[in-house]
Every structure is written in C-alpha cells, then in structure tokens.
Amino acid sequence: MGVELSLSGVKVTGKLDMNGLGVGRALVMDDKAEFTDVVLVAAHVGGSLLLSGVKVTGKLDMNRLRTDQSLYVRDKAEFVDIELAGAHIGGELDLSGVKVTGRLDMNGLQVGQSVHMSDKADFADVELTAAHVGGQLVTTGSRVTGKLDCHELEVGQQVFLDGGAMFSGSIDCRLAKIKSDLNLTGSQFEKDVDLSGAEIGGRLLVKSAQWSDGVTLVLRDAKVGIIPALADAWAPKLDLNGFTYRSVGAVVQFLDWFARLDRYTPQPYDQLASVVQGQGDGGLATRIRYSSRERERSEAPRGTWAWLTALKWVIGYGYYPQLAIYWAIGLVIMGAIVLRVSGEGPRNGMPFGLAYSFDTLLPIIKLRDRHYQIDLKTWARYYFYGHKIMGFVLASFLIAGLSGLTK
C-alpha cells in the first residue's frame, strides 16, 4: 500500500490481523481507537507508525516489524502485552506515558535513534535482551513493577534510569555496552541491580539514588569511564570484584564505600589505589592500600591475624616502615634502663648504656668491639638475649617492608 493507512478512532472487538502488511507512508492508529488483538508481525511501514492514545486489551504483536522512520506509542495508550522482538525502527521509539500491564518484549530490537520510556510511563516486565539503541535510552520518572532485563543491551549514547523512576523488580544489565553515561540519579531501586561485565564509556551516576535494605549493586568485572564520587548514594551492598574504571572524583569516603562489600577481596582496593596514584595523590593511595590490609586482618583466621597484627604495628604492613625507627628508639632506651637498674652499666663503665644497647640491638651495625666482649652477670643478661632477638626480627621486618614483600 503506497499511501497512509489510518485507523483513527475505530473500535475492533476481534483480532486485527495485519501480518506482513506493507504501507508506503504512515500507519496511524490513534484518537482513542480500541482493539482486542493486533497483529503486525513482519509488517513494513515506509514512514512512521503512530499508536497514540489507543487501548489494546489483548496482545499487540509487532515482532519483526520494520518502520523506516519512528514508532510513536504514547499519550496514555494502554496495553496488556506488547511484542517487538526483532523489530527494526529507523528513527526513534517513543513509549512515553504508556501503560503496559503485562510483558513488553523488545528482545533483539534495533532502533536507529533513541528509546523514550518516560513521562510517568508504567510497565510490568520489560525485556531488552540483546537490543541495540543508536541514541539514548530514557526511563526518567517512569515505573517498572517487574523485572527489567537488559542483558547484552547496546546503547550508542546515555542511559537515563533517573529522575525519580521506580524499579520494583530486579535489573539485569549484565554484559551491556553503554557508550556514554549510565544515570541512576534520584531513582528508587527495590531489588538488586546487576551490571556484571557491563561496559560504560562515561560516568556512573548514583547521586540521590534510593535503595531498599539489602539491595546489591553488582559491578563484578564491569568497566566504567568515570566515577564522579564515592560519597554518593551507593547501594547498601556492593560487589566490586573485578570492577575497573579510568578516573574517580571525590575519594574521601572510600572507607564507607568499601564497607559495603560483603567480604574482603584485594582487587577493589588495588584498583582504587592505582587510579588515585595515577591522578597524583600518592599519600591517599597509600592510605587505601593500608586500609585493604586492615580489612584483610579483620576477617583473617587467628594465625594470619597474629602475623598481620605484627606487620601492622612494626612496619605498617610495609606502607609505613618508619614505624620500625620508633621501635628501635624504644628498645635502645629500654636496654639503657635495664643496664642502669641492674647495675651492669656502671659496673662495665657504661654510665648511660645507650651505645651498648644500640650496638647489640641492630645486627647490621657494629660500633665498638669492646661491646661484644662484655659479659653481663645479672638478670640483664637474659633481657639482652631477647634484645638481640628483637633486633634481628625488627631488621627482618624492615627489609621485608622496604622490598615490598609484605604489601
């Protein structure tokens, strides 16, 4: 059919079968038209398809539909089920303000421009598996009461799940590819949001997002361009194992961010520290790496906990080896006190004993041969046995820390 086909204002109580229909220009079904079942499988519309303000009480089957221009389904149109699997829309797909009480099947959908599902649209289950959207995907201010399945979705620009949108079901966007930003700002999420393996070229925005108790944002093996801030409203639980990003903004509240992990894994800490180091803040990167060992120690079994505790207090896990200097100073002073209290210092011509204590503490330094010829007689002898052992231990920890073996 080479002209426009208009079904505006009509009422069809039975099945309207337009399977394989060809229309050269536009197909218009608006002005409060009512239908039971509509079949447009493999139909081809040379212009745009307009379904504004209609009501379909059964199924609207548009699987493998092809429109050279746009598909407009808006103005409070009402449907039970819409099927658009494998459809090709040359322009944009506009579902703004519609209500779909059943399933919206857009698996494998191809849209040349943007998809709009905004303006307080109301959906149950939405399926976008392996769909391709050339422009934006927008659900701003809408509601999805069922599951949003966007597994392997590809979007050429931004994805807006923002502006007070409500998602009562889970969101599965595993392996999705979004060229620009993913915006979750100000929306409400009642179930888990799974972005495992997703690739987001721009920013991941979660400012003012609201999450129900126990909800997890899964970013396992995902890749993001920019995280604007760790102080934003992140989900109560995070899965960050394998999560990578190129840049990060405000990092001050990194401890709160990592506290949302169910269990300790080193990769999220290493990733953040590496990015911060690359941005020129080596001191903050060190604090992040130190906090990683602290989290590891808090969850470690007893034997590992004891070892990590020793590393912490002696050399700061290797990130603060200067702590060993304070230990050395303290032990030297303690040794001098022991010599004086025991009387071994004055008896051996050492009124202060600092040089002797220092010489016997550090095995790599030798000040005087005479210090190694002194034979202590009292209980001080046994203290200095331990004193020498502590010196070897301290030197070993310090060397290990400086060489990076404890990090």
C-alpha positions in Angstrom: 0.0 0.0 0.0 1.7 3.2 -1.1 -0.4 5.7 0.9 -1.1 6.4 4.5 -3.3 4.0 6.4 -5.5 5.5 9.1 -7.5 3.5 11.7 -8.0 6.5 13.9 -10.9 6.3 16.3 -12.0 2.8 15.3 -13.1 0.0 17.6 -12.3 -3.6 16.7 -13.6 -6.3 19.0 -12.0 -9.2 17.3 -8.5 -9.9 16.0 -7.0 -7.3 13.7 -4.5 -9.3 11.6 -2.1 -7.2 9.5 0.6 -9.8 9.4 3.1 -8.9 6.7 1.4 -5.6 5.9 3.2 -3.1 3.7 2.5 0.6 4.0 4.4 3.1 1.9 3.9 6.1 4.2 2.4 6.2 7.7 0.2 3.9 9.6 -2.0 5.8 12.1 -4.0 4.1 14.9 -4.8 6.9 17.3 -7.7 9.1 18.6 -8.8 6.7 21.3 -9.0 3.7 19.0 -9.7 0.4 20.7 -8.6 -3.1 19.8 -8.5 -6.6 21.2 -5.6 -8.3 19.5 -3.5 -6.6 16.8 -1.0 -8.5 14.7 1.7 -6.6 12.8 4.2 -9.3 12.5 6.8 -8.6 9.8 4.9 -5.6 8.7 6.8 -2.8 6.9 5.9 0.9 7.3 7.7 3.2 5.0 7.1 6.2 7.3 6.1 6.3 10.9 3.7 4.2 12.9 1.5 6.1 15.3 -0.4 4.4 18.2 -1.0 7.4 20.4 -3.9 7.2 22.9 -5.1 3.7 21.8 -6.2 0.9 24.0 -5.4 -2.8 23.2 -7.0 -5.2 25.7 -5.2 -8.3 24.2 -1.8 -8.6 22.6 -0.1 -6.1 20.3 2.2 -8.3 18.3 4.8 -6.3 16.3 7.6 -8.9 16.2 9.9 -8.3 13.3 8.1 -5.1 12.5 10.1 -2.6 10.3 9.5 1.1 10.2 11.7 3.4 8.1 11.0 6.3 10.4 9.7 6.3 14.0 7.3 4.3 16.2 5.2 6.5 18.5 3.2 4.7 21.2 2.3 7.5 23.7 -0.4 9.8 25.1 -1.6 7.4 27.8 -2.0 4.5 25.5 -2.9 1.2 27.4 -1.8 -2.3 26.6 -1.6 -5.8 28.1 1.3 -7.2 26.2 3.5 -5.6 23.5 5.9 -7.7 21.4 8.6 -6.0 19.5 11.2 -8.8 19.4 13.5 -8.4 16.4 11.8 -5.2 15.2 13.7 -2.5 13.3 12.8 1.1 14.0 14.7 3.5 11.7 14.0 6.6 13.8 13.0 6.7 17.5 10.8 4.6 19.6 8.6 6.7 21.9 6.7 4.9 24.7 6.3 7.9 26.9 3.3 7.9 29.2 2.0 4.5 28.2 0.8 1.7 30.5 1.7 -1.9 29.8 0.3 -4.3 32.4 1.8 -7.4 31.0 5.1 -8.1 29.2 7.0 -5.5 27.0 9.1 -7.8 24.8 11.8 -5.8 23.0 14.4 -8.6 22.8 16.7 -8.1 19.8 15.1 -4.7 19.0 17.1 -2.4 16.6 16.4 1.3 17.0 18.3 3.9 14.9 17.8 6.8 17.3 16.6 7.0 20.9 14.1 5.0 23.0 11.9 7.1 25.3 10.0 5.3 28.1 9.5 8.3 30.3 6.8 10.8 31.3 5.3 8.6 34.1 5.0 5.5 31.9 4.0 2.4 33.7 5.4 -1.1 32.9 5.5 -4.6 34.4 8.2 -6.8 32.9 10.5 -5.1 30.3 12.8 -7.2 28.1 15.6 -5.6 26.2 18.0 -8.5 25.8 20.5 -8.0 23.0 18.7 -4.9 21.8 20.6 -2.1 20.1 19.7 1.6 20.6 21.6 4.1 18.4 20.8 7.1 20.7 19.6 7.4 24.3 17.6 5.0 26.4 15.4 7.1 28.8 13.1 5.9 31.5 13.1 9.2 33.5 10.2 9.4 36.0 8.6 6.1 35.0 7.8 2.9 36.9 8.7 -0.7 36.3 7.0 -3.1 38.7 8.5 -6.2 37.2 12.0 -7.2 36.1 14.0 -5.0 33.7 16.1 -7.4 31.6 18.7 -5.5 29.6 21.2 -8.3 29.3 23.7 -7.6 26.4 21.9 -4.3 25.6 23.9 -1.9 23.4 23.3 1.9 23.6 25.1 4.4 21.5 24.7 7.3 23.9 23.4 7.7 27.5 21.1 5.6 29.6 18.8 7.5 31.9 17.2 5.4 34.7 16.8 8.6 36.7 14.5 11.4 37.7 12.5 9.6 40.3 12.0 6.4 38.3 10.8 3.4 40.4 12.1 -0.1 39.8 10.3 -2.6 42.0 11.9 -5.7 40.4 15.5 -6.6 39.7 17.5 -5.1 36.9 19.7 -7.4 34.9 22.1 -5.5 32.6 24.9 -8.0 32.5 27.3 -7.5 29.6 25.5 -4.3 28.5 27.5 -1.8 26.5 26.8 1.9 27.0 28.9 4.3 25.1 28.3 7.3 27.4 26.8 7.8 30.9 24.6 5.5 33.0 22.5 7.8 35.2 20.7 6.4 38.2 20.3 9.8 39.9 17.3 10.2 42.2 15.6 6.9 41.3 14.4 4.2 43.6 15.6 0.5 43.5 13.9 -2.2 45.5 15.8 -5.2 44.1 19.4 -6.0 43.0 20.9 -4.2 40.0 23.3 -6.4 38.2 25.8 -4.8 35.9 28.3 -7.7 35.8 30.6 -7.4 32.8 29.0 -4.2 31.6 31.0 -1.5 29.7 30.1 2.1 30.5 32.1 4.6 28.5 31.2 7.6 30.5 30.1 8.3 34.1 28.3 6.0 36.5 26.0 8.5 38.3 24.2 7.4 41.5 23.6 10.7 43.3 20.5 10.8 45.5 19.5 7.2 44.4 17.4 5.4 46.9 17.9 1.7 47.7 15.9 -0.7 49.7 17.6 -2.5 52.6 19.8 -5.3 51.5 19.9 -4.4 47.8 23.1 -5.1 46.0 24.6 -3.2 43.1 26.7 -5.8 41.2 29.6 -4.4 39.3 31.6 -7.6 39.0 34.1 -7.3 36.1 32.3 -4.2 34.9 34.2 -1.3 33.2 33.4 2.3 33.7 35.0 5.5 32.5 34.4 7.8 35.4 33.1 7.5 39.0 32.3 11.1 40.0 32.4 10.5 43.8 32.5 7.7 46.3 30.4 9.9 48.7 27.2 9.5 46.5 24.2 7.3 47.4 25.6 3.9 46.6 23.6 0.7 47.3 23.8 -0.8 50.8 25.8 -3.7 49.3 28.3 -3.6 46.5 30.0 -6.4 44.5 33.2 -4.7 43.1 35.3 -7.7 42.4 37.0 -7.2 39.0 35.4 -3.7 38.7 37.7 -1.3 36.8 37.5 2.4 35.9 39.8 5.1 34.5 39.1 8.0 36.8 37.5 8.8 40.1 36.3 12.1 41.7 35.9 12.6 45.5 37.5 9.7 47.3 37.5 10.9 50.9 34.8 8.5 52.0 36.4 5.4 50.5 36.2 3.5 53.8 32.4 3.8 53.7 32.4 2.6 50.1 34.4 -0.5 50.9 32.4 -1.2 54.0 29.5 -2.1 51.6 31.4 -5.2 50.4 30.1 -8.4 51.8 33.6 -9.8 52.2 37.2 -8.8 51.7 38.9 -9.1 48.3 42.0 -7.1 47.5 41.2 -6.2 43.9 38.7 -3.3 44.6 41.3 -1.7 46.9 44.1 -2.1 44.5 42.0 -0.7 41.6 41.1 2.5 43.6 44.7 3.0 44.8 46.1 2.6 41.3 43.7 5.2 39.9 44.3 7.6 42.8 48.0 7.2 42.4 47.7 7.9 38.7 45.9 11.1 39.5 48.8 12.2 41.5 47.8 11.6 45.1 50.3 9.0 46.4 49.6 9.7 50.0 45.9 8.8 49.6 46.8 5.8 47.5 48.9 4.5 50.4 46.1 5.0 52.9 43.8 3.0 50.6 46.3 0.1 50.4 46.8 0.3 54.2 43.0 0.0 54.7 43.0 -3.0 52.4 45.3 -4.9 54.8 43.3 -3.7 57.8 40.1 -5.2 56.2 42.1 -8.4 55.5 43.3 -8.6 59.1 39.8 -8.1 60.5 38.5 -11.1 58.5 41.6 -13.3 58.8 41.8 -16.6 60.8 43.7 -16.5 64.1 47.2 -17.4 62.8 47.0 -15.0 59.9 45.6 -12.3 62.1 48.6 -12.6 64.5 51.0 -12.2 61.6 49.2 -9.3 60.1 49.0 -7.6 63.5 52.7 -7.8 63.9 53.2 -6.4 60.4 50.8 -3.6 61.3 52.5 -2.4 64.5 56.1 -2.9 63.4 56.1 -1.5 59.8 52.5 -0.5 59.0 52.2 -3.5 56.6 55.2 -2.1 54.8 53.5 1.1 53.9 54.8 2.9 56.9 58.3 1.3 57.5 59.3 4.4 59.6 57.4 2.8 62.5 60.4 0.5 62.9 62.5 3.5 63.8 60.3 4.2 66.7 60.5 0.6 67.9 64.3 0.8 67.6 64.4 4.0 69.7 62.2 2.5 72.3 64.2 -0.7 72.6 67.5 1.3 72.8 66.1 3.3 75.7 64.7 0.2 77.3 68.1 -1.5 77.1 69.8 1.5 78.7 67.3 1.5 81.5 67.9 -2.2 82.1 71.7 -1.6 82.3 71.2 1.2 84.8 68.7 -0.6 87.0 70.6 -3.9 87.1 73.9 -2.1 87.8 75.5 -3.7 84.8 76.1 -0.4 83.1 78.1 1.3 85.8 79.9 -2.0 86.6 81.1 -2.2 83.0 82.0 1.5 82.6 78.8 2.4 80.8 77.0 5.1 82.9 74.3 5.6 80.3 74.5 2.4 78.2 72.8 3.9 75.1 75.7 3.0 72.7 75.8 -0.6 74.1 72.0 -1.0 73.8 72.1 0.3 70.2 75.1 -1.8 69.2 73.6 -5.1 70.5 70.1 -4.3 69.0 71.0 -3.9 65.4 73.0 -6.8 63.9 74.0 -4.9 60.8 75.8 -2.1 62.8 78.9 -2.6 64.9 80.1 0.5 66.9 82.8 -0.9 69.3 84.5 -4.3 69.6 84.5 -3.9 73.3 80.7 -4.1 73.5 80.9 -7.7 72.3 83.4 -8.7 75.0 81.3 -7.6 77.9 79.9 -10.4 80.0 76.7 -9.4 81.8 76.3 -11.2 85.1 72.8 -10.4 86.4 69.3 -10.9 85.0 70.2 -8.2 82.5 72.0 -10.9 80.5 68.6 -12.6 79.8 67.0 -9.4 78.8 69.7 -8.7 76.3 69.2 -12.2 74.8 65.7 -11.1 73.9 67.0 -7.6 73.0 69.3 -9.1 70.3 66.5 -11.4 69.0 64.2 -8.4 68.7 66.9 -6.6 66.7 67.0 -9.4 64.2 63.2 -9.5 64.0 63.0 -5.8 63.6 65.7 -5.7 60.9 64.0 -8.6 59.0 60.6 -6.9 59.1 62.2 -3.6 57.9 64.0 -5.3 55.0 60.8 -7.2 54.0 58.8 -4.0 54.2 61.2 -1.9 52.1 61.4 -4.7 49.5 57.6 -4.8 49.2 57.3 -8.4 50.3 54.7 -7.5 53.0 52.4 -5.4 50.8 
